[in-house]
């Protein structure tokens, strides 16, 4: 996700930044429909 979207992701899906791995995490039970727009294209 872009830096501009980080606050929205935190608010909508409780996304958390992992500084060591440099990536975002959400809870495993978060429905994919809620995070789909931030997933890379397959």
PyMOL Python script that loads the backbone (N, CA, C, O; Angstrom):
from pymol import cmd

cmd.read_pdbstr("""\
ATOM      1  N   UNK A   1       0.837  -1.174   0.000  1.00  0.00           N
ATOM      2  CA  UNK A   1       0.000   0.000   0.000  1.00  0.00           C
ATOM      3  C   UNK A   1       0.877   1.230   0.000  1.00  0.00           C
ATOM      4  O   UNK A   1       2.032   1.200   0.424  1.00  0.00           O
ATOM      5  N   UNK A   2       0.316   2.277  -0.472  1.00  0.00           N
ATOM      6  CA  UNK A   2       1.082   3.519  -0.503  1.00  0.00           C
ATOM      7  C   UNK A   2       1.101   4.152   0.889  1.00  0.00           C
ATOM      8  O   UNK A   2       0.254   3.866   1.735  1.00  0.00           O
ATOM      9  N   UNK A   3       2.074   5.005   1.096  1.00  0.00           N
ATOM     10  CA  UNK A   3       2.194   5.708   2.373  1.00  0.00           C
ATOM     11  C   UNK A   3       0.927   6.503   2.667  1.00  0.00           C
ATOM     12  O   UNK A   3       0.512   6.605   3.821  1.00  0.00           O
ATOM     13  N   UNK A   4       0.322   7.057   1.645  1.00  0.00           N
ATOM     14  CA  UNK A   4      -0.887   7.866   1.815  1.00  0.00           C
ATOM     15  C   UNK A   4      -2.066   7.042   2.328  1.00  0.00           C
ATOM     16  O   UNK A   4      -2.979   7.589   2.946  1.00  0.00           O
ATOM     17  N   UNK A   5      -2.053   5.734   2.078  1.00  0.00           N
ATOM     18  CA  UNK A   5      -3.164   4.875   2.490  1.00  0.00           C
ATOM     19  C   UNK A   5      -2.966   4.211   3.852  1.00  0.00           C
ATOM     20  O   UNK A   5      -3.869   3.534   4.343  1.00  0.00           O
ATOM     21  N   UNK A   6      -1.816   4.393   4.459  1.00  0.00           N
ATOM     22  CA  UNK A   6      -1.504   3.678   5.687  1.00  0.00           C
ATOM     23  C   UNK A   6      -2.490   3.944   6.818  1.00  0.00           C
ATOM     24  O   UNK A   6      -2.878   3.008   7.517  1.00  0.00           O
ATOM     25  N   UNK A   7      -2.898   5.169   7.015  1.00  0.00           N
ATOM     26  CA  UNK A   7      -3.830   5.481   8.100  1.00  0.00           C
ATOM     27  C   UNK A   7      -5.194   4.847   7.861  1.00  0.00           C
ATOM     28  O   UNK A   7      -5.843   4.384   8.798  1.00  0.00           O
ATOM     29  N   UNK A   8      -5.618   4.830   6.616  1.00  0.00           N
ATOM     30  CA  UNK A   8      -6.892   4.198   6.279  1.00  0.00           C
ATOM     31  C   UNK A   8      -6.816   2.694   6.530  1.00  0.00           C
ATOM     32  O   UNK A   8      -7.756   2.113   7.073  1.00  0.00           O
ATOM     33  N   UNK A   9      -5.731   2.067   6.150  1.00  0.00           N
ATOM     34  CA  UNK A   9      -5.559   0.624   6.376  1.00  0.00           C
ATOM     35  C   UNK A   9      -5.520   0.309   7.868  1.00  0.00           C
ATOM     36  O   UNK A   9      -6.090  -0.689   8.309  1.00  0.00           O
ATOM     37  N   UNK A  10      -4.862   1.141   8.631  1.00  0.00           N
ATOM     38  CA  UNK A  10      -4.832   0.936  10.085  1.00  0.00           C
ATOM     39  C   UNK A  10      -6.246   1.004  10.655  1.00  0.00           C
ATOM     40  O   UNK A  10      -6.629   0.188  11.494  1.00  0.00           O
ATOM     41  N   UNK A  11      -7.008   1.978  10.193  1.00  0.00           N
ATOM     42  CA  UNK A  11      -8.358   2.187  10.715  1.00  0.00           C
ATOM     43  C   UNK A  11      -9.327   1.100  10.248  1.00  0.00           C
ATOM     44  O   UNK A  11     -10.119   0.597  11.045  1.00  0.00           O
ATOM     45  N   UNK A  12      -9.271   0.736   8.975  1.00  0.00           N
ATOM     46  CA  UNK A  12     -10.257  -0.189   8.415  1.00  0.00           C
ATOM     47  C   UNK A  12      -9.986  -1.655   8.721  1.00  0.00           C
ATOM     48  O   UNK A  12     -10.921  -2.417   8.969  1.00  0.00           O
ATOM     49  N   UNK A  13      -8.726  -2.060   8.707  1.00  0.00           N
ATOM     50  CA  UNK A  13      -8.417  -3.483   8.881  1.00  0.00           C
ATOM     51  C   UNK A  13      -7.375  -3.741   9.965  1.00  0.00           C
ATOM     52  O   UNK A  13      -6.829  -4.840  10.058  1.00  0.00           O
ATOM     53  N   UNK A  14      -7.103  -2.737  10.774  1.00  0.00           N
ATOM     54  CA  UNK A  14      -6.128  -2.857  11.870  1.00  0.00           C
ATOM     55  C   UNK A  14      -4.764  -3.340  11.364  1.00  0.00           C
ATOM     56  O   UNK A  14      -4.117  -4.175  11.997  1.00  0.00           O
ATOM     57  N   UNK A  15      -4.342  -2.810  10.229  1.00  0.00           N
ATOM     58  CA  UNK A  15      -3.037  -3.165   9.671  1.00  0.00           C
ATOM     59  C   UNK A  15      -1.928  -2.667  10.595  1.00  0.00           C
ATOM     60  O   UNK A  15      -2.028  -1.594  11.191  1.00  0.00           O
ATOM     61  N   UNK A  16      -0.872  -3.466  10.699  1.00  0.00           N
ATOM     62  CA  UNK A  16       0.263  -3.151  11.570  1.00  0.00           C
ATOM     63  C   UNK A  16       1.542  -3.271  10.755  1.00  0.00           C
ATOM     64  O   UNK A  16       1.735  -4.251  10.036  1.00  0.00           O
ATOM     65  N   UNK A  17       2.412  -2.282  10.865  1.00  0.00           N
ATOM     66  CA  UNK A  17       3.677  -2.264  10.144  1.00  0.00           C
ATOM     67  C   UNK A  17       4.730  -3.027  10.940  1.00  0.00           C
ATOM     68  O   UNK A  17       4.906  -2.793  12.135  1.00  0.00           O
ATOM     69  N   UNK A  18       5.428  -3.938  10.270  1.00  0.00           N
ATOM     70  CA  UNK A  18       6.537  -4.682  10.860  1.00  0.00           C
ATOM     71  C   UNK A  18       7.817  -4.025  10.362  1.00  0.00           C
ATOM     72  O   UNK A  18       8.205  -4.201   9.206  1.00  0.00           O
ATOM     73  N   UNK A  19       8.465  -3.276  11.229  1.00  0.00           N
ATOM     74  CA  UNK A  19       9.659  -2.524  10.841  1.00  0.00           C
ATOM     75  C   UNK A  19      10.814  -3.417  10.418  1.00  0.00           C
ATOM     76  O   UNK A  19      11.552  -3.092   9.488  1.00  0.00           O
ATOM     77  N   UNK A  20      10.965  -4.528  11.095  1.00  0.00           N
ATOM     78  CA  UNK A  20      12.081  -5.424  10.782  1.00  0.00           C
ATOM     79  C   UNK A  20      11.910  -6.071   9.412  1.00  0.00           C
ATOM     80  O   UNK A  20      12.864  -6.150   8.638  1.00  0.00           O
ATOM     81  N   UNK A  21      10.699  -6.533   9.109  1.00  0.00           N
ATOM     82  CA  UNK A  21      10.443  -7.197   7.830  1.00  0.00           C
ATOM     83  C   UNK A  21      10.030  -6.232   6.729  1.00  0.00           C
ATOM     84  O   UNK A  21      10.022  -6.582   5.548  1.00  0.00           O
ATOM     85  N   UNK A  22       9.686  -5.010   7.133  1.00  0.00           N
ATOM     86  CA  UNK A  22       9.276  -3.951   6.209  1.00  0.00           C
ATOM     87  C   UNK A  22       8.060  -4.369   5.382  1.00  0.00           C
ATOM     88  O   UNK A  22       8.060  -4.291   4.153  1.00  0.00           O
ATOM     89  N   UNK A  23       7.024  -4.815   6.099  1.00  0.00           N
ATOM     90  CA  UNK A  23       5.762  -5.146   5.445  1.00  0.00           C
ATOM     91  C   UNK A  23       4.616  -5.008   6.435  1.00  0.00           C
ATOM     92  O   UNK A  23       4.809  -4.932   7.649  1.00  0.00           O
ATOM     93  N   UNK A  24       3.413  -4.977   5.863  1.00  0.00           N
ATOM     94  CA  UNK A  24       2.208  -4.806   6.659  1.00  0.00           C
ATOM     95  C   UNK A  24       1.599  -6.159   6.987  1.00  0.00           C
ATOM     96  O   UNK A  24       1.693  -7.106   6.206  1.00  0.00           O
ATOM     97  N   UNK A  25       0.968  -6.235   8.165  1.00  0.00           N
ATOM     98  CA  UNK A  25       0.274  -7.445   8.606  1.00  0.00           C
ATOM     99  C   UNK A  25      -1.150  -7.078   8.991  1.00  0.00           C
ATOM    100  O   UNK A  25      -1.421  -5.971   9.457  1.00  0.00           O
ATOM    101  N   UNK A  26      -2.052  -8.029   8.786  1.00  0.00           N
ATOM    102  CA  UNK A  26      -3.410  -7.946   9.333  1.00  0.00           C
ATOM    103  C   UNK A  26      -3.694  -9.288   9.985  1.00  0.00           C
ATOM    104  O   UNK A  26      -3.016 -10.275   9.700  1.00  0.00           O
ATOM    105  N   UNK A  27      -4.680  -9.330  10.848  1.00  0.00           N
ATOM    106  CA  UNK A  27      -5.043 -10.576  11.519  1.00  0.00           C
ATOM    107  C   UNK A  27      -5.467 -11.619  10.488  1.00  0.00           C
ATOM    108  O   UNK A  27      -6.074 -11.285   9.470  1.00  0.00           O
ATOM    109  N   UNK A  28      -5.145 -12.870  10.755  1.00  0.00           N
ATOM    110  CA  UNK A  28      -5.456 -13.964   9.827  1.00  0.00           C
ATOM    111  C   UNK A  28      -6.944 -14.072   9.544  1.00  0.00           C
ATOM    112  O   UNK A  28      -7.341 -14.487   8.455  1.00  0.00           O
ATOM    113  N   UNK A  29      -7.764 -13.705  10.506  1.00  0.00           N
ATOM    114  CA  UNK A  29      -9.213 -13.815  10.317  1.00  0.00           C
ATOM    115  C   UNK A  29      -9.826 -12.633   9.565  1.00  0.00           C
ATOM    116  O   UNK A  29     -11.039 -12.600   9.356  1.00  0.00           O
ATOM    117  N   UNK A  30      -9.004 -11.666   9.159  1.00  0.00           N
ATOM    118  CA  UNK A  30      -9.499 -10.532   8.379  1.00  0.00           C
ATOM    119  C   UNK A  30      -9.940 -11.027   7.001  1.00  0.00           C
ATOM    120  O   UNK A  30      -9.137 -11.631   6.290  1.00  0.00           O
ATOM    121  N   UNK A  31     -11.190 -10.788   6.606  1.00  0.00           N
ATOM    122  CA  UNK A  31     -11.655 -11.246   5.292  1.00  0.00           C
ATOM    123  C   UNK A  31     -10.836 -10.621   4.156  1.00  0.00           C
ATOM    124  O   UNK A  31     -10.523  -9.430   4.178  1.00  0.00           O
ATOM    125  N   UNK A  32     -10.501 -11.445   3.178  1.00  0.00           N
ATOM    126  CA  UNK A  32      -9.712 -10.956   2.038  1.00  0.00           C
ATOM    127  C   UNK A  32     -10.403  -9.820   1.312  1.00  0.00           C
ATOM    128  O   UNK A  32      -9.734  -8.956   0.745  1.00  0.00           O
ATOM    129  N   UNK A  33     -11.723  -9.802   1.318  1.00  0.00           N
ATOM    130  CA  UNK A  33     -12.462  -8.722   0.652  1.00  0.00           C
ATOM    131  C   UNK A  33     -12.111  -7.361   1.251  1.00  0.00           C
ATOM    132  O   UNK A  33     -12.162  -6.342   0.563  1.00  0.00           O
ATOM    133  N   UNK A  34     -11.760  -7.350   2.521  1.00  0.00           N
ATOM    134  CA  UNK A  34     -11.441  -6.084   3.187  1.00  0.00           C
ATOM    135  C   UNK A  34     -10.030  -5.602   2.873  1.00  0.00           C
ATOM    136  O   UNK A  34      -9.756  -4.406   2.978  1.00  0.00           O
ATOM    137  N   UNK A  35      -9.133  -6.501   2.492  1.00  0.00           N
ATOM    138  CA  UNK A  35      -7.746  -6.110   2.222  1.00  0.00           C
ATOM    139  C   UNK A  35      -7.360  -6.274   0.753  1.00  0.00           C
ATOM    140  O   UNK A  35      -6.231  -5.958   0.375  1.00  0.00           O
ATOM    141  N   UNK A  36      -8.256  -6.752  -0.058  1.00  0.00           N
ATOM    142  CA  UNK A  36      -7.974  -7.049  -1.458  1.00  0.00           C
ATOM    143  C   UNK A  36      -7.354  -5.916  -2.241  1.00  0.00           C
ATOM    144  O   UNK A  36      -6.493  -6.146  -3.090  1.00  0.00           O
ATOM    145  N   UNK A  37      -7.771  -4.718  -1.972  1.00  0.00           N
ATOM    146  CA  UNK A  37      -7.231  -3.588  -2.758  1.00  0.00           C
ATOM    147  C   UNK A  37      -5.752  -3.330  -2.477  1.00  0.00           C
ATOM    148  O   UNK A  37      -5.086  -2.647  -3.255  1.00  0.00           O
ATOM    149  N   UNK A  38      -5.239  -3.864  -1.382  1.00  0.00           N
ATOM    150  CA  UNK A  38      -3.824  -3.677  -1.057  1.00  0.00           C
ATOM    151  C   UNK A  38      -2.970  -4.895  -1.401  1.00  0.00           C
ATOM    152  O   UNK A  38      -1.748  -4.857  -1.253  1.00  0.00           O
ATOM    153  N   UNK A  39      -3.603  -5.972  -1.858  1.00  0.00           N
ATOM    154  CA  UNK A  39      -2.839  -7.162  -2.226  1.00  0.00           C
ATOM    155  C   UNK A  39      -2.253  -6.993  -3.625  1.00  0.00           C
ATOM    156  O   UNK A  39      -2.872  -6.367  -4.486  1.00  0.00           O
ATOM    157  N   UNK A  40      -1.067  -7.545  -3.856  1.00  0.00           N
ATOM    158  CA  UNK A  40      -0.482  -7.434  -5.193  1.00  0.00           C
ATOM    159  C   UNK A  40      -1.285  -8.269  -6.192  1.00  0.00           C
ATOM    160  O   UNK A  40      -1.921  -9.257  -5.825  1.00  0.00           O
ATOM    161  N   UNK A  41      -1.244  -7.866  -7.433  1.00  0.00           N
ATOM    162  CA  UNK A  41      -1.896  -8.643  -8.488  1.00  0.00           C
ATOM    163  C   UNK A  41      -1.140  -9.950  -8.679  1.00  0.00           C
ATOM    164  O   UNK A  41       0.089  -9.988  -8.624  1.00  0.00           O
ATOM    165  N   UNK A  42      -1.884 -11.001  -8.901  1.00  0.00           N
ATOM    166  CA  UNK A  42      -1.265 -12.329  -9.062  1.00  0.00           C
ATOM    167  C   UNK A  42      -0.708 -12.528 -10.445  1.00  0.00           C
ATOM    168  O   UNK A  42      -0.156 -13.588 -10.741  1.00  0.00           O
TER     169      UNK A  42
END
""", "prot")
cmd.dss("prot")
cmd.show_as("cartoon", "prot")
cmd.util.cbc("prot")
cmd.orient("prot")
